[in-house]
Amino acid sequence: MSETLTELLYLVSIISFILALRFLSSPARARLGNQIGAAGMLLAIVVTFAQSEVVGYGLIAIGMVLGGVLGAIGARRVKMTAMPQMVALFNGVGGGAAALVSLAEFHNRGPAEGGLPTDVAIAIGLSALIGAISFSGSLVAFAKLQELIQGRPITYAGQQFVNALILAGSLACGIAIVAGAESEWLLVALIVGALAFGTLFVLPIGGADMPVVISLLNAFTGLAAAATGFELENNVLIVSGALVGASGTLLTLLMGKAMNRTIGNVLFGAFGKVVAGPEAAVVSDDGRTVRATTADDVAIMLTYARRVVVVPGYGLAVAQAQHDVRQLADLLEARGVDVRYAIHPVAGRMPGHMNVLLAEANVPYTQLQEMEEINPEFGRTDVALVIGANDVTNPAARDTPASPIYGMPILDVDQAAAVVVLKRGMSPGFAGIDNALYLDPKTQMLFGDAKDSVLQLAAAVKAL
């Protein structure tokens, strides 16, 4: 294949990646965006295979089959609630691949060419450093979200000093390589140090901030891939890596803004250290108590309401209750009730988690309202039905300066005339603090599995 045709087809792939990102910004066109991105990637792979420099087609084919099978199984079997863990693994695999490619390029080109050009040496160093950090950090993020290790921050004395020392050592190895050192052990030491830094960097970050960390590590993987593109002189890899890096960085900043926290506070604040009260505690210091209710009583409230706002959270996703919520909403709408859904930008475990979950149940996009759009409507809402959401509805973020989540934008569900919370028990959310909403005199708690509770509500509504 000629160089001109190769670059032209790579350009088509690049355009498809840009269009994919554009379409992914809308739930209505996200499926099309995925398809366009996949087609662009397939084209890039085919064009790369057609290059004369490619050797070892058999090993490449074996790798592609193994990766394709694992990816297909993951896509079919992984639940929406585990999607952040899957994204973390994908991040890690991409970063690890970039680090390995850097090691291979240094091994092949360094001694053979009598020293690497400065620009290639810089690209190799950056790709190895950032890729290894992304790999180990993503694995730790996966382990926290999968509850293989505790989600709370894991800290120790002198932690920041140790991290800085390890990072400085890795950077020193990279500088030596750029300066002309050809010893392969320097790059190996750089990668080992970066792996250690990535692990120690993510361990002190609490589970509540893992979505932000995953997004940041995604940006790291993109940057590592772009640096790899400079090593291999591959334009499509450079541009696609830059797109991932830019979009991941933007998403990280938007998530920080949604929580009203700086990225530095997320990465170094050890958010989640607060020890939550015991699950059995249902009485506040001022004597207020949690009020339990029944499905029949809630059904009456919902049926005779003019407007109901459903507030979905991670508990809804865990219970896989989205289809049952849609059926309950259909029953209420048939009785003339105006049903809407309030979407917080960081509800669940990843941005857009609730949008995708409800779209899976064919909830009309017009009923999904973002926080800024729905908050003014709570004052005119008869019932706010909170299903599994915790921190994003906690009034302490607005009213209690001493709270660790103070200043985080929340859904103003406490402004509704009545609030019903569907929850298994009184355990805290990801932030590790109790929710003051549960002690509000307007709030009633319907305890139990979200799916079972929604089914009971639907049956009670039908019976009225």
C-alpha positions as CSV (number, residue, x, y, z in Angstrom):
1,M,0.0,0.0,0.0
2,S,1.4,3.4,-1.0
3,E,2.3,6.0,1.7
4,T,-0.3,8.4,0.2
5,L,-3.1,5.9,0.4
6,T,-2.1,4.9,3.9
7,E,-2.2,8.4,5.2
8,L,-5.5,9.1,3.4
9,L,-7.2,6.0,5.0
10,Y,-5.7,7.0,8.4
11,L,-7.3,10.4,7.9
12,V,-10.6,8.7,7.4
13,S,-10.1,6.8,10.7
14,I,-9.2,10.0,12.5
15,I,-12.3,11.7,11.3
16,S,-14.4,8.7,12.4
17,F,-12.9,9.0,15.9
18,I,-13.8,12.7,16.1
19,L,-17.3,12.0,14.9
20,A,-17.7,9.2,17.4
21,L,-16.8,11.5,20.3
22,R,-19.3,14.1,18.9
23,F,-22.1,11.6,18.8
24,L,-21.3,10.1,22.2
25,S,-22.1,13.5,23.8
26,S,-25.8,12.7,23.3
27,P,-27.6,9.6,24.6
28,A,-29.8,9.5,21.5
29,R,-26.8,9.1,19.2
30,A,-24.4,7.3,21.5
31,R,-25.0,3.9,19.9
32,L,-24.2,5.4,16.4
33,G,-21.1,7.1,17.9
34,N,-19.8,3.7,19.1
35,Q,-20.5,2.1,15.7
36,I,-18.6,4.9,13.9
37,G,-15.7,4.7,16.3
38,A,-15.5,0.9,16.0
39,A,-15.6,1.1,12.2
40,G,-12.7,3.7,12.3
41,M,-10.7,1.4,14.5
42,L,-11.2,-1.5,12.2
43,L,-10.1,0.5,9.2
44,A,-7.0,1.6,11.1
45,I,-6.1,-2.0,12.0
46,V,-6.6,-3.2,8.4
47,V,-4.4,-0.4,7.0
48,T,-1.7,-1.1,9.5
49,F,-1.7,-4.8,8.6
50,A,-1.2,-3.8,5.0
51,Q,2.2,-2.1,5.7
52,S,5.4,-3.9,4.7
53,E,7.0,-3.2,8.1
54,V,4.5,-5.5,9.8
55,V,5.9,-9.0,10.5
56,G,4.7,-11.9,12.6
57,Y,1.1,-12.0,11.4
58,G,0.5,-15.3,13.2
59,L,1.3,-13.9,16.6
60,I,-0.7,-10.8,16.0
61,A,-3.7,-12.8,14.9
62,I,-3.5,-14.9,18.0
63,G,-3.4,-11.8,20.2
64,M,-6.3,-10.3,18.3
65,V,-8.4,-13.4,18.7
66,L,-7.7,-13.7,22.4
67,G,-8.4,-10.0,23.0
68,G,-11.5,-10.1,20.8
69,V,-13.0,-13.0,22.7
70,L,-12.3,-11.5,26.1
71,G,-13.7,-8.2,25.0
72,A,-16.8,-9.8,23.6
73,I,-17.4,-11.8,26.7
74,G,-16.9,-8.7,28.9
75,A,-19.2,-6.6,26.8
76,R,-22.0,-9.2,27.0
77,R,-21.6,-10.3,30.6
78,V,-20.4,-7.3,32.6
79,K,-23.3,-5.6,34.3
80,M,-23.8,-1.8,34.1
81,T,-22.9,-1.6,37.8
82,A,-19.5,-3.1,37.0
83,M,-18.8,-0.9,34.0
84,P,-16.4,1.5,35.8
85,Q,-14.3,-1.5,36.8
86,M,-14.2,-2.7,33.2
87,V,-13.2,0.8,32.0
88,A,-10.4,0.8,34.6
89,L,-9.1,-2.5,33.2
90,F,-9.3,-1.1,29.7
91,N,-7.3,1.9,30.8
92,G,-4.7,-0.3,32.4
93,V,-4.4,-2.6,29.4
94,G,-3.8,0.5,27.1
95,G,-1.2,2.0,29.4
96,G,0.6,-1.3,29.9
97,A,0.7,-1.9,26.1
98,A,2.2,1.6,25.6
99,A,4.9,0.8,28.2
100,L,5.7,-2.5,26.6
101,V,5.9,-1.0,23.1
102,S,8.4,1.6,24.5
103,L,10.5,-1.1,26.0
104,A,10.5,-3.0,22.7
105,E,11.4,0.1,20.7
106,F,14.3,0.9,23.0
107,H,15.6,-2.6,22.8
108,N,15.4,-2.7,19.0
109,R,16.4,0.8,18.0
110,G,18.8,2.0,20.7
111,P,21.9,-0.2,20.1
112,A,21.1,-0.7,16.4
113,E,21.0,3.0,15.5
114,G,23.9,3.9,17.6
115,G,21.8,6.1,20.0
116,L,18.2,7.2,19.7
117,P,17.2,10.6,18.3
118,T,16.3,13.0,21.1
119,D,12.6,13.3,20.1
120,V,12.3,9.5,20.0
121,A,14.0,9.1,23.3
122,I,11.7,11.6,24.9
123,A,8.6,9.8,23.4
124,I,9.9,6.5,24.7
125,G,10.5,7.8,28.2
126,L,7.1,9.5,28.4
127,S,5.2,6.6,27.0
128,A,6.9,4.2,29.4
129,L,6.4,6.5,32.4
130,I,2.8,7.5,31.8
131,G,1.7,4.1,30.5
132,A,3.1,2.2,33.6
133,I,1.5,4.7,36.0
134,S,-1.8,4.2,34.2
135,F,-1.5,0.4,34.3
136,S,-0.8,0.0,38.0
137,G,-3.1,2.8,39.0
138,S,-5.9,1.4,37.0
139,L,-5.5,-2.0,38.6
140,V,-5.7,-0.5,42.0
141,A,-8.8,1.5,41.0
142,F,-10.3,-1.7,39.7
143,A,-9.5,-3.5,43.0
144,K,-11.1,-0.7,45.0
145,L,-14.3,-0.7,43.0
146,Q,-14.5,-4.5,42.9
147,E,-14.0,-4.4,46.7
148,L,-11.0,-6.6,46.5
149,I,-9.3,-4.1,48.7
150,Q,-11.0,-1.6,51.0
151,G,-12.5,1.5,49.3
152,R,-11.4,3.9,52.0
153,P,-8.1,5.8,51.6
154,I,-5.0,3.7,52.6
155,T,-2.5,6.1,54.0
156,Y,0.8,5.9,56.0
157,A,3.3,8.3,57.5
158,G,5.6,10.0,54.9
159,Q,3.4,8.9,52.0
160,Q,3.8,12.0,49.9
161,F,7.6,12.0,50.5
162,V,7.9,8.4,49.4
163,N,5.8,9.0,46.3
164,A,7.8,12.1,45.3
165,L,11.1,10.1,45.8
166,I,9.9,7.2,43.6
167,L,8.7,9.6,40.9
168,A,11.9,11.6,41.0
169,G,13.9,8.3,40.6
170,S,11.8,7.4,37.5
171,L,12.2,10.8,36.0
172,A,16.0,10.6,36.6
173,C,16.1,7.4,34.6
174,G,14.2,9.0,31.8
175,I,16.5,12.1,31.7
176,A,19.5,9.8,31.5
177,I,17.9,8.0,28.5
178,V,17.2,11.3,26.8
179,A,20.8,12.4,27.5
180,G,22.1,9.4,25.5
181,A,22.4,6.5,28.0
182,E,21.7,3.2,26.1
183,S,21.5,0.9,29.1
184,E,18.2,-1.0,28.9
185,W,18.1,-1.4,32.7
186,L,17.4,2.4,32.9
187,L,14.2,2.0,31.1
188,V,13.3,-1.1,33.1
189,A,14.0,0.8,36.3
190,L,11.8,3.7,35.0
191,I,8.9,1.3,34.3
192,V,9.3,-0.4,37.7
193,G,9.4,2.9,39.5
194,A,6.3,4.1,37.5
195,L,4.4,1.0,38.4
196,A,5.2,1.5,42.1
197,F,4.2,5.2,41.9
198,G,0.9,4.4,40.2
199,T,0.0,1.9,42.9
200,L,1.0,4.2,45.8
201,F,-0.6,7.2,44.1
202,V,-4.1,5.6,43.9
203,L,-4.1,3.7,47.2
204,P,-4.7,6.9,49.3
205,I,-7.7,7.9,47.2
206,G,-11.1,6.9,48.5
207,G,-13.7,4.8,46.6
208,A,-16.0,7.9,46.3
209,D,-13.4,9.5,44.1
210,M,-12.6,6.4,41.9
211,P,-14.7,7.7,39.0
212,V,-12.6,10.8,38.8
213,V,-9.4,8.8,39.1
214,I,-10.4,6.4,36.4
215,S,-11.2,9.4,34.1
216,L,-7.7,10.9,34.9
217,L,-6.0,7.6,34.2
218,N,-7.9,7.3,31.0
219,A,-6.3,10.7,30.0
220,F,-2.9,9.3,31.0
221,T,-3.4,6.3,28.8
222,G,-4.3,8.6,25.9
223,L,-1.2,10.6,26.4
224,A,0.9,7.4,26.6
225,A,-0.7,6.2,23.3
226,A,0.1,9.5,21.6
227,A,3.7,9.3,22.8
228,T,3.8,5.8,21.4
229,G,2.6,7.2,18.1
230,F,5.7,9.5,18.0
231,E,7.9,6.4,18.6
232,L,6.3,4.5,15.8
233,E,5.8,7.5,13.5
234,N,2.1,6.6,13.3
235,N,-0.2,9.6,12.8
236,V,-3.5,7.8,13.6
237,L,-2.0,6.7,16.9
238,I,-0.9,10.2,17.7
239,V,-4.2,11.8,17.0
240,S,-6.4,9.1,18.6
241,G,-4.2,9.2,21.7
242,A,-4.5,13.0,21.9
243,L,-8.3,12.7,21.5
244,V,-8.4,10.3,24.4
245,G,-6.1,12.4,26.5
246,A,-8.0,15.6,25.8
247,S,-11.5,14.1,26.4
248,G,-10.3,12.3,29.6
249,T,-8.8,15.5,30.9
250,L,-12.0,17.5,30.2
251,L,-14.2,14.8,31.8
252,T,-12.0,14.8,34.9
253,L,-12.3,18.6,35.2
254,L,-16.1,18.5,34.7
255,M,-16.4,15.8,37.4
256,G,-14.4,17.8,39.8
257,K,-16.6,20.8,39.0
258,A,-19.7,18.7,39.6
259,M,-18.4,17.9,43.1
260,N,-17.1,21.4,43.6
261,R,-13.7,20.1,44.3
262,T,-10.3,20.7,42.7
263,I,-8.5,17.9,41.1
264,G,-5.7,18.4,43.7
265,N,-8.2,17.9,46.5
266,V,-9.4,14.7,44.9
267,L,-5.9,13.3,44.4
268,F,-4.3,14.4,47.6
269,G,-7.3,15.0,50.0
270,A,-7.9,11.4,51.0
271,F,-11.7,12.0,50.7
272,G,-13.6,9.3,52.5
273,K,-11.5,9.2,55.8
274,V,-14.6,10.2,57.7
275,V,-15.9,7.3,59.8
276,A,-19.6,6.8,59.3
277,G,-22.0,6.3,62.1
278,P,-23.3,2.8,62.8
279,E,-26.0,1.4,60.5
280,A,-28.4,1.0,63.4
281,A,-28.2,4.7,64.3
282,V,-31.6,6.2,63.4
283,V,-31.8,9.0,66.0
284,S,-30.1,12.4,65.5
285,D,-28.6,14.6,68.2
286,D,-31.7,16.8,68.2
287,G,-34.1,13.9,68.7
288,R,-35.3,13.5,65.1
289,T,-35.8,10.0,64.0
290,V,-36.0,8.1,60.7
291,R,-39.6,7.3,59.7
292,A,-40.3,4.0,58.0
293,T,-43.2,3.5,55.7
294,T,-45.0,0.8,53.6
295,A,-45.4,0.2,49.9
296,D,-49.2,0.7,50.2
297,D,-48.8,4.2,51.8
298,V,-46.2,5.3,49.2
299,A,-48.4,4.0,46.4
300,I,-51.2,6.3,47.6
301,M,-48.8,9.3,47.7
302,L,-47.6,8.6,44.2
303,T,-51.0,7.9,42.7
304,Y,-52.6,11.1,43.9
305,A,-49.5,13.3,43.2
306,R,-49.4,15.8,40.3
307,R,-45.7,15.6,39.8
308,V,-43.3,12.8,40.8
309,V,-39.5,13.2,40.4
310,V,-37.5,9.9,40.4
311,V,-33.9,10.3,41.6
312,P,-31.9,7.2,40.5
313,G,-28.6,6.2,42.1
314,Y,-26.2,3.4,42.4
315,G,-28.6,1.3,44.5
316,L,-31.0,1.3,41.5
317,A,-28.2,0.1,39.3
318,V,-27.1,-2.7,41.7
319,A,-30.7,-4.0,41.9
320,Q,-31.1,-3.8,38.1
321,A,-34.5,-2.1,38.8
322,Q,-34.5,0.3,35.8
323,H,-37.1,-1.6,33.8
324,D,-39.4,-1.9,36.9
325,V,-39.0,1.8,37.5
326,R,-40.1,2.5,33.9
327,Q,-43.1,0.3,34.4
328,L,-44.0,2.1,37.6
329,A,-43.7,5.4,35.8
330,D,-46.0,4.2,33.0
331,L,-48.6,3.2,35.6
332,L,-48.4,6.7,37.2
333,E,-48.5,8.5,33.8
334,A,-51.6,6.5,32.9
335,R,-53.2,8.2,35.9
336,G,-52.2,11.6,34.8
337,V,-49.1,12.0,37.0
338,D,-46.2,14.0,35.6
339,V,-43.1,11.8,36.0
340,R,-39.6,13.1,35.6
341,Y,-36.1,11.8,36.4
342,A,-33.4,13.9,38.1
343,I,-29.9,13.1,36.9
344,H,-26.9,14.2,39.0
345,P,-23.6,14.3,36.9
346,V,-21.8,12.0,39.3
347,A,-24.6,9.7,40.4
348,G,-23.6,6.1,40.2
349,R,-20.0,5.2,39.5
350,M,-19.3,7.0,36.3
351,P,-20.6,10.1,34.4
352,G,-23.7,9.2,32.4
353,H,-24.2,6.0,34.4
354,M,-27.9,6.8,35.2
355,N,-28.6,8.1,31.6
356,V,-27.4,4.9,30.1
357,L,-29.1,2.7,32.7
358,L,-32.5,4.4,32.1
359,A,-32.0,4.5,28.3
360,E,-31.6,0.7,28.5
361,A,-35.2,0.6,29.9
362,N,-36.4,2.9,27.1
363,V,-37.1,5.9,29.4
364,P,-37.8,8.8,27.0
365,Y,-34.8,11.1,26.8
366,T,-37.1,14.1,27.3
367,Q,-37.9,12.9,30.8
368,L,-34.2,12.8,31.9
369,Q,-33.3,16.2,33.4
370,E,-29.9,17.3,34.5
371,M,-29.3,18.8,38.0
372,E,-29.4,22.4,36.8
373,E,-32.6,21.9,35.0
374,I,-34.5,19.9,37.6
375,N,-33.5,21.6,40.8
376,P,-35.8,24.6,40.4
377,E,-38.7,22.1,39.9
378,F,-38.4,20.4,43.3
379,G,-40.2,23.2,45.0
380,R,-43.2,22.3,42.7
381,T,-42.9,18.6,43.2
382,D,-45.3,16.5,45.3
383,V,-43.1,13.5,45.8
384,A,-39.4,12.9,45.2
385,L,-38.8,9.2,44.9
386,V,-35.1,8.6,45.7
387,I,-33.9,5.1,44.6
388,G,-30.5,4.2,45.9
389,A,-29.0,7.7,45.6
390,N,-27.2,8.9,48.8
391,D,-24.4,11.5,48.7
392,V,-25.9,13.5,45.8
393,T,-29.1,14.1,47.8
394,N,-27.4,15.0,51.2
395,P,-28.4,18.5,52.4
396,A,-25.3,18.6,54.4
397,A,-23.4,19.5,51.2
398,R,-25.4,22.7,51.2
399,D,-26.2,23.5,54.8
400,T,-23.3,22.1,57.0
401,P,-19.9,23.9,56.5
402,A,-18.2,21.2,58.7
403,S,-19.3,18.4,56.4
404,P,-16.5,16.9,54.2
405,I,-18.9,17.2,51.2
406,Y,-19.9,20.8,51.9
407,G,-20.0,22.8,48.7
408,M,-20.7,19.8,46.4
409,P,-23.7,20.6,44.2
410,I,-26.6,18.3,45.1
411,L,-30.2,17.5,43.9
412,D,-32.5,19.6,46.1
413,V,-34.9,16.8,46.8
414,D,-35.5,18.2,50.3
415,Q,-37.4,21.0,48.7
416,A,-40.2,18.7,47.5
417,A,-43.4,18.4,49.5
418,A,-42.6,14.8,50.4
419,V,-39.6,12.6,50.0
420,V,-39.6,8.8,49.8
421,V,-36.2,7.0,50.0
422,L,-35.9,3.4,48.8
423,K,-32.9,1.9,50.5
424,R,-31.7,-1.4,52.0
425,G,-30.6,0.1,55.3
426,M,-29.0,3.1,57.0
427,S,-25.5,2.5,55.7
428,P,-23.7,5.6,54.3
429,G,-22.8,6.2,50.6
430,F,-19.4,6.4,49.0
431,A,-18.4,9.5,51.0
432,G,-18.7,7.5,54.2
433,I,-21.0,10.0,56.0
434,D,-24.7,9.8,57.1
435,N,-27.4,11.5,55.0
436,A,-29.2,14.3,56.9
437,L,-32.1,13.9,54.4
438,Y,-33.2,10.7,56.2
439,L,-34.0,12.7,59.3
440,D,-36.1,15.3,57.6
441,P,-39.7,15.2,58.8
442,K,-40.8,15.2,55.2
443,T,-38.8,12.0,54.5
444,Q,-40.1,8.5,54.7
445,M,-37.9,5.4,54.3
446,L,-39.1,2.3,52.4
447,F,-36.5,-0.3,53.4
448,G,-35.6,-3.3,51.2
449,D,-34.0,-4.2,47.9
450,A,-34.8,-1.5,45.3
451,K,-36.1,-3.9,42.7
452,D,-38.4,-5.6,45.2
453,S,-39.6,-2.3,46.6
454,V,-40.4,-0.9,43.1
455,L,-42.3,-4.1,42.2
456,Q,-44.3,-3.7,45.5
457,L,-45.1,-0.1,44.6
458,A,-46.2,-1.0,41.1
459,A,-48.5,-3.8,42.5
460,A,-50.0,-1.4,45.1
461,V,-50.6,1.3,42.4
462,K,-52.4,-1.2,40.2
463,A,-54.6,-2.2,43.2
464,L,-55.8,1.3,43.8
